[in-house]
Amino acid sequence: MPVPRPKGSADLIADRRRRALALLKSGLSLNEVARRIQCVASSVMRWRDAWRRCGADALKVGSSPGRPLKLKPAQRRRLMKSLSKGPLAHGYNTNVWTTARIAELIRREFGVSYHRDHVGRLMHSLNWSHQKPVKRAVERDEEAIERWKRKDWPRVKKNATRLGAHIVFADESEFLLIPNVGKTWAPRGHTPVHRHYYRRDKISVISGVSVSPKRQHLGLFY
């Protein structure tokens, strides 16, 4: 029966083999060296024969290959593309990736079973992290926002400074109507966006955030 490699770094294991050869050179028998090193005599004999054939290089320890990956690199790339389409594209009724859903997707697309507790480690190895999505109203116009920030906002700041005026950002906010957002898996550094329809009934609050002329103090009114 093969003897498992002892725990420890490659340097520690190689040092153990060198100590075994040093004891052999001092005149001890194979069995006595094995007893002191706490291994079997056949291992000591194998190290001795390898040293005689190849010298000191034979005592070096190679890295353990570890458990083979369940998903090959090409399959991992396919998985990231599938996940990037979002849960709704795969028939789920919410736009949140859970470990159970990801495990089901892997089983469906690749025929590979992953326990949901192990999916988290897989996602981290793919540079994805567990994040809370940013909520965005469907009516939001991203191009208009960027255009305003680029063209209008510098002019507003300049005029406020000249007039010594406060700048106030006012808007109406609604409560209890925005859907709850749970955490989902997404590429690290890329916060997911959860889009939803915005309704204007029930409880609402009009608030304003003010900025002082020198933009050093903030105020909140509601």
N, C-alpha and C positions, 0 to 999 in steps of 0.2 A: 504494500500500500504506500503510495507516495506521501511524503511528509510535507505539509503545507509550509510555505515560506513564513518565517517569523515576522512579527510586526516590527516596524521601524523604517527609517529612511534607507535609501539605497546605500548611502555612505556608511551607516551603522552596520548593515548586513555585510558589506564588503570588508569592513574592519573585523567583523567576526570571522570571516574566512581567513584573513591574514593572521589573526591570532591562532587559528587552528593550525595553519602551516608552520608558524613559529614553534608551537608546541611539538609538532612532528619532528622538526629539525633538532629540537632539544633531546630527542631520543624516546619520547613517549610513544606508546602503541596507538593504533587507530581507535581501539575501544576506549582507552584512557582519555584521548583527546576528545572523543565524542561525548564522554561523560562530563568533562569539564566545560565543554562548549554547549552542552545540552542539545545534542542532535544525535543522529544515527551515524554509525561508523561508515556506512556506504556513502554518506554525503561528504565526510572528510576525505575518503578515498577518491571521490569524483573531483573534489577541489584540487587534491594533490596531482592527479593525472592531468587535469586541465592546465595547472601551473607548469608542469613539465613540458607540455606541448606548446603552450602559447605564452608562457611567462606571466608577468603581473597583470596584463590585460584580461587574463582569464578570470581574475577575481572580481572584475567589475560587475555590477548588478544592473540588469536592464529594467526599464520601467514596466510595471504591470499593465497589460492592455485594458483591464477592467471589463465591466459588462458591456457587451455590444449595444449600440443604440437601437432602439425599437424603430425609429424613423430615420431613414437615410437622408443625407443632405438635400437631395432633390425633393424628397417628400416633405421635408421641413420648409423648403421654399414654397412648395405648393400649399402647405398648410397656412403660411403667413398670408398668401394671396387670398385664400378662402376666408380667413378671418377678417381681412381688411375690407371685404364686401359687407360685413356687418351681419348680425344675427337675423335681421328681417329678411335678408336675401336668401337665407337658408330655412325659412319657414317658421321662425320663432315669432311670437307675438309682441316681444319687447326688444329694444335695441341694446341689450346688456349681455355681454359674454360672461358666463359663469364657468367654473371648472367642470361642472357636470355637462354643460352644453358642449364645451370644447372636447371633452372625452367622447361624447356621442358623435360629434363631427368627425373625429379621428377614426373612430370605429366604422363609421359609415363610408368614409372616403378611402381609407387605407386598409381596413380590415384588421387594425391593430387595437388591442385593448389597453387602455390606460386607466388606472384607478384615479378617481377625481383628486385624491390627495397628492398624487404625483404630477398632475397637470401643472400645478404652480411652478414646480422646479423646471419643467419643460418650457413654460412660458418665459421664465427668467433667463433661461439659456438662449432664447430667441430674442432677447432684449426687449421683451414686453413686460409691463408692470401693471399692478392693480390700481386703477385710478377712478376718480369720480368725474363723470362727464360734465362739461360746461353746458348749461341750458341755453338754447337759442330759440327765439320765436321764429316760426316759419316765415312770417312777414318781413323779417330783418333783411335789409338790402346791404350786403357787405361792400359792394362797389361804391354805393353812395356814401357810406361811412368813411371809407378810405379817401374818397374825393374831398369830403368835408374836412377831414383832419389835415389833408395836404394843402388845400387852398384857403378854406375859410377860417380855420382855427388860428393860424398865425396872424391874420388880420384882426380877429377878435381880441387876441392877447395884446397886440400893439395898441389898439384903441383903448382898451381898459387901462393900460399903464399910463397912456397920455391923459386920460380923464380922471384918473384916480378912482375908478369905479370897481365895484365887486362884480365878479362873473358868477352867475347862478345857473346851475344845471337843474332844471325842473322836469319831473316826469310823474306819471301816474303808475302806481304799482298795485297789483291785485294779489290777494291772499287766498290760500286754500284751493286754488284752481289749477295751479301748476303741478304736473305730475311729479311724484317722488322719483328721485334719481338714485339708483344703487350703483355701487362700484362695478366696473367691468374691466376686462383685460384689453390692453392697447399697447402699441410700440412705446417704449420708454422715451420720454421727451415730446410725445405727440398726444396732447390731451384730447380725448374723444369729444365729439359734440352730439348732444342728445336733442334732436329737433322735435317740436311738439306744436300743436295748434293753440293759439292764444285767445282766450275768451275774456269778455269784458263785463261780466255780471258779478253779483254778490259783493263781497267786501273789497273796497279799494281805498288807497291812500295816495294823496298827492304830496310829493316831497321835493325838496330842493337842496342841493349841495352848493355852497357859496365859496368862492376863492377870493382872498384879499387882493388888492392891487399889486402887491409885490409877490403874490403867490406863496406867502409864508404861513398863512393861517386858513383853516377850513371851518365852515359852519354848516350845520344841518338843520333844516326846517321842514316840518311836515304837518 
